[in-house]
Amino acid sequence: MPKLPLLSGEEIVKALRRSEKLIYCGIGKNHAVFKMIDQPFNISIPMHREISRFLLNDQLKLANISKNEFLKLLKRKK
């Protein structure tokens, strides 16, 4: 299993906006919010310079996105 890179909140939001599993709701003061298509809860990404790997991993698990799938979203250009 590949190791997740250390990324900023902005980089993570750009990648997750490419996902078909999440709906982008916008950025508040400190967090970007995504709504899940088939779940009643939201995913929140803090807009920090560096997001810890364990927090990113937990949010990806909630969104039902694998590490490999996320890495593909990171590399894909829109």
Backbone as JSON Lines, residues from 0, in Angstrom:
{"i":0,"aa":"M","n":[0.85,-1.18,0.0],"ca":[0.0,0.0,0.0],"c":[0.89,1.24,0.0]}
{"i":1,"aa":"P","n":[0.67,2.18,-0.92],"ca":[1.52,3.37,-0.98],"c":[1.28,4.3,0.21]}
{"i":2,"aa":"K","n":[2.3,5.04,0.54],"ca":[2.21,6.0,1.64],"c":[1.65,7.31,1.09]}
{"i":3,"aa":"L","n":[0.73,7.91,1.83],"ca":[0.16,9.18,1.4],"c":[1.18,10.29,1.59]}
{"i":4,"aa":"P","n":[1.26,11.22,0.63],"ca":[2.2,12.34,0.78],"c":[1.64,13.39,1.74]}
{"i":5,"aa":"L","n":[2.53,14.24,2.24],"ca":[2.1,15.38,3.05],"c":[1.63,16.47,2.07]}
{"i":6,"aa":"L","n":[0.38,16.87,2.22],"ca":[-0.21,17.83,1.3],"c":[-0.86,18.97,2.06]}
{"i":7,"aa":"S","n":[-1.08,20.06,1.36],"ca":[-1.82,21.18,1.95],"c":[-3.31,20.92,1.77]}
{"i":8,"aa":"G","n":[-4.11,21.64,2.53],"ca":[-5.56,21.51,2.4],"c":[-6.03,21.85,0.99]}
{"i":9,"aa":"E","n":[-5.41,22.85,0.39],"ca":[-5.77,23.28,-0.97],"c":[-5.53,22.16,-1.99]}
{"i":10,"aa":"E","n":[-4.39,21.47,-1.88],"ca":[-4.08,20.37,-2.81],"c":[-5.07,19.22,-2.65]}
{"i":11,"aa":"I","n":[-5.44,18.92,-1.41],"ca":[-6.39,17.84,-1.15],"c":[-7.76,18.19,-1.71]}
{"i":12,"aa":"V","n":[-8.18,19.43,-1.53],"ca":[-9.49,19.87,-2.04],"c":[-9.52,19.78,-3.56]}
{"i":13,"aa":"K","n":[-8.46,20.19,-4.23],"ca":[-8.4,20.1,-5.69],"c":[-8.56,18.66,-6.16]}
{"i":14,"aa":"A","n":[-7.9,17.74,-5.47],"ca":[-8.0,16.33,-5.85],"c":[-9.39,15.77,-5.57]}
{"i":15,"aa":"L","n":[-9.95,16.07,-4.4],"ca":[-11.26,15.53,-4.05],"c":[-12.38,16.11,-4.9]}
{"i":16,"aa":"R","n":[-12.19,17.31,-5.43],"ca":[-13.21,17.88,-6.33],"c":[-13.32,17.08,-7.62]}
{"i":17,"aa":"R","n":[-12.28,16.34,-7.97],"ca":[-12.31,15.5,-9.17],"c":[-13.04,14.18,-8.95]}
{"i":18,"aa":"S","n":[-13.29,13.85,-7.69],"ca":[-13.96,12.59,-7.36],"c":[-15.45,12.65,-7.68]}
{"i":19,"aa":"E","n":[-15.97,11.55,-8.16],"ca":[-17.41,11.46,-8.47],"c":[-18.22,11.02,-7.25]}
{"i":20,"aa":"K","n":[-17.56,10.69,-6.15],"ca":[-18.24,10.22,-4.94],"c":[-18.64,11.36,-4.01]}
{"i":21,"aa":"L","n":[-18.07,12.55,-4.23],"ca":[-18.29,13.68,-3.33],"c":[-18.84,14.88,-4.09]}
{"i":22,"aa":"I","n":[-19.62,15.68,-3.38],"ca":[-20.13,16.94,-3.92],"c":[-19.47,18.07,-3.13]}
{"i":23,"aa":"Y","n":[-18.82,18.96,-3.82],"ca":[-18.13,20.08,-3.18],"c":[-19.16,21.12,-2.74]}
{"i":24,"aa":"C","n":[-19.15,21.48,-1.46],"ca":[-20.11,22.45,-0.91],"c":[-19.5,23.83,-0.73]}
{"i":25,"aa":"G","n":[-18.19,23.92,-0.63],"ca":[-17.55,25.23,-0.49],"c":[-16.55,25.26,0.65]}
{"i":26,"aa":"I","n":[-15.93,26.43,0.79],"ca":[-14.92,26.63,1.82],"c":[-15.43,27.66,2.81]}
{"i":27,"aa":"G","n":[-15.39,27.29,4.08],"ca":[-15.72,28.23,5.15],"c":[-14.47,28.99,5.53]}
{"i":28,"aa":"K","n":[-14.39,29.45,6.76],"ca":[-13.19,30.16,7.2],"c":[-11.97,29.24,7.25]}
{"i":29,"aa":"N","n":[-12.17,28.05,7.79],"ca":[-11.02,27.17,8.02],"c":[-11.14,25.78,7.43]}
{"i":30,"aa":"H","n":[-12.27,25.45,6.82],"ca":[-12.49,24.1,6.33],"c":[-13.2,24.1,4.98]}
{"i":31,"aa":"A","n":[-12.88,23.11,4.16],"ca":[-13.64,22.85,2.94],"c":[-14.59,21.71,3.26]}
{"i":32,"aa":"V","n":[-15.81,21.79,2.78],"ca":[-16.83,20.81,3.11],"c":[-17.28,20.09,1.84]}
{"i":33,"aa":"F","n":[-17.34,18.77,1.94],"ca":[-17.82,17.92,0.86],"c":[-19.0,17.12,1.38]}
{"i":34,"aa":"K","n":[-20.01,16.99,0.57],"ca":[-21.17,16.17,0.91],"c":[-21.02,14.84,0.18]}
{"i":35,"aa":"M","n":[-21.33,13.78,0.88],"ca":[-21.25,12.46,0.26],"c":[-22.57,12.16,-0.43]}
{"i":36,"aa":"I","n":[-22.5,11.56,-1.61],"ca":[-23.68,11.3,-2.41],"c":[-24.61,10.3,-1.73]}
{"i":37,"aa":"D","n":[-24.07,9.25,-1.16],"ca":[-24.9,8.18,-0.61],"c":[-24.89,8.08,0.92]}
{"i":38,"aa":"Q","n":[-24.36,9.1,1.61],"ca":[-24.28,9.08,3.06],"c":[-24.87,10.36,3.64]}
{"i":39,"aa":"P","n":[-25.38,10.32,4.87],"ca":[-26.0,11.51,5.46],"c":[-25.0,12.47,6.13]}
{"i":40,"aa":"F","n":[-23.71,12.19,6.07],"ca":[-22.75,13.06,6.76],"c":[-21.81,13.74,5.76]}
{"i":41,"aa":"N","n":[-21.07,14.72,6.25],"ca":[-20.15,15.5,5.43],"c":[-18.71,15.13,5.74]}
{"i":42,"aa":"I","n":[-17.84,15.44,4.79],"ca":[-16.4,15.31,4.95],"c":[-15.84,16.73,5.06]}
{"i":43,"aa":"S","n":[-15.0,16.97,6.04],"ca":[-14.43,18.29,6.26],"c":[-12.91,18.21,6.16]}
{"i":44,"aa":"I","n":[-12.34,19.09,5.34],"ca":[-10.89,19.14,5.16],"c":[-10.4,20.5,5.68]}
{"i":45,"aa":"P","n":[-9.53,20.5,6.69],"ca":[-9.01,21.77,7.19],"c":[-8.1,22.43,6.15]}
{"i":46,"aa":"M","n":[-8.18,23.73,6.04],"ca":[-7.38,24.47,5.06],"c":[-6.07,24.93,5.7]}
{"i":47,"aa":"H","n":[-5.22,23.97,6.05],"ca":[-3.92,24.24,6.65],"c":[-2.82,24.07,5.61]}
{"i":48,"aa":"R","n":[-1.64,24.53,5.94],"ca":[-0.5,24.37,5.02],"c":[-0.1,22.91,4.86]}
{"i":49,"aa":"E","n":[-0.27,22.14,5.91],"ca":[0.09,20.72,5.87],"c":[-0.93,19.93,6.67]}
{"i":50,"aa":"I","n":[-1.49,18.9,6.04],"ca":[-2.49,18.04,6.68],"c":[-1.8,16.73,7.04]}
{"i":51,"aa":"S","n":[-1.99,16.29,8.27],"ca":[-1.35,15.05,8.7],"c":[-1.89,13.86,7.92]}
{"i":52,"aa":"R","n":[-1.05,12.86,7.77],"ca":[-1.43,11.68,7.0],"c":[-2.58,10.92,7.66]}
{"i":53,"aa":"F","n":[-2.59,10.84,8.98],"ca":[-3.65,10.07,9.63],"c":[-5.0,10.76,9.47]}
{"i":54,"aa":"L","n":[-5.05,12.1,9.48],"ca":[-6.31,12.8,9.26],"c":[-6.79,12.6,7.83]}
{"i":55,"aa":"L","n":[-5.89,12.72,6.86],"ca":[-6.25,12.48,5.47],"c":[-6.73,11.06,5.27]}
{"i":56,"aa":"N","n":[-6.05,10.11,5.87],"ca":[-6.44,8.7,5.76],"c":[-7.84,8.47,6.35]}
{"i":57,"aa":"D","n":[-8.13,9.07,7.49],"ca":[-9.45,8.93,8.11],"c":[-10.55,9.52,7.23]}
{"i":58,"aa":"Q","n":[-10.3,10.68,6.65],"ca":[-11.3,11.31,5.79],"c":[-11.51,10.5,4.51]}
{"i":59,"aa":"L","n":[-10.45,9.92,3.98],"ca":[-10.59,9.08,2.79],"c":[-11.4,7.82,3.09]}
{"i":60,"aa":"K","n":[-11.19,7.26,4.28],"ca":[-11.98,6.09,4.68],"c":[-13.45,6.44,4.79]}
{"i":61,"aa":"L","n":[-13.76,7.59,5.38],"ca":[-15.15,8.03,5.48],"c":[-15.78,8.23,4.1]}
{"i":62,"aa":"A","n":[-15.0,8.75,3.17],"ca":[-15.48,9.01,1.82],"c":[-15.47,7.76,0.95]}
{"i":63,"aa":"N","n":[-14.97,6.66,1.48],"ca":[-14.87,5.39,0.75],"c":[-14.0,5.54,-0.5]}
{"i":64,"aa":"I","n":[-12.86,6.23,-0.34],"ca":[-11.89,6.43,-1.41],"c":[-10.6,5.75,-0.97]}
{"i":65,"aa":"S","n":[-10.08,4.85,-1.79],"ca":[-8.84,4.14,-1.45],"c":[-7.64,5.07,-1.65]}
{"i":66,"aa":"K","n":[-6.52,4.69,-1.06],"ca":[-5.3,5.49,-1.21],"c":[-4.88,5.55,-2.67]}
{"i":67,"aa":"N","n":[-4.96,4.41,-3.37],"ca":[-4.58,4.39,-4.79],"c":[-5.49,5.29,-5.61]}
{"i":68,"aa":"E","n":[-6.78,5.26,-5.33],"ca":[-7.73,6.1,-6.04],"c":[-7.43,7.59,-5.79]}
{"i":69,"aa":"F","n":[-7.11,7.93,-4.54],"ca":[-6.78,9.32,-4.21],"c":[-5.51,9.76,-4.93]}
{"i":70,"aa":"L","n":[-4.5,8.9,-4.98],"ca":[-3.26,9.26,-5.67],"c":[-3.52,9.48,-7.15]}
{"i":71,"aa":"K","n":[-4.43,8.71,-7.75],"ca":[-4.8,8.94,-9.16],"c":[-5.49,10.28,-9.32]}
{"i":72,"aa":"L","n":[-6.35,10.63,-8.36],"ca":[-7.03,11.93,-8.42],"c":[-6.03,13.09,-8.29]}
{"i":73,"aa":"L","n":[-4.99,12.88,-7.49],"ca":[-3.95,13.91,-7.32],"c":[-3.21,14.16,-8.63]}
{"i":74,"aa":"K","n":[-2.91,13.11,-9.37],"ca":[-2.11,13.21,-10.59],"c":[-2.91,13.66,-11.79]}
{"i":75,"aa":"R","n":[-4.22,13.42,-11.76],"ca":[-5.08,13.74,-12.92],"c":[-5.28,15.25,-13.01]}
{"i":76,"aa":"K","n":[-5.13,15.78,-14.2],"ca":[-5.37,17.21,-14.44],"c":[-6.79,17.39,-14.92]}
{"i":77,"aa":"K","n":[-7.4,18.5,-14.52],"ca":[-8.77,18.78,-14.92],"c":[-8.8,19.65,-16.15]}
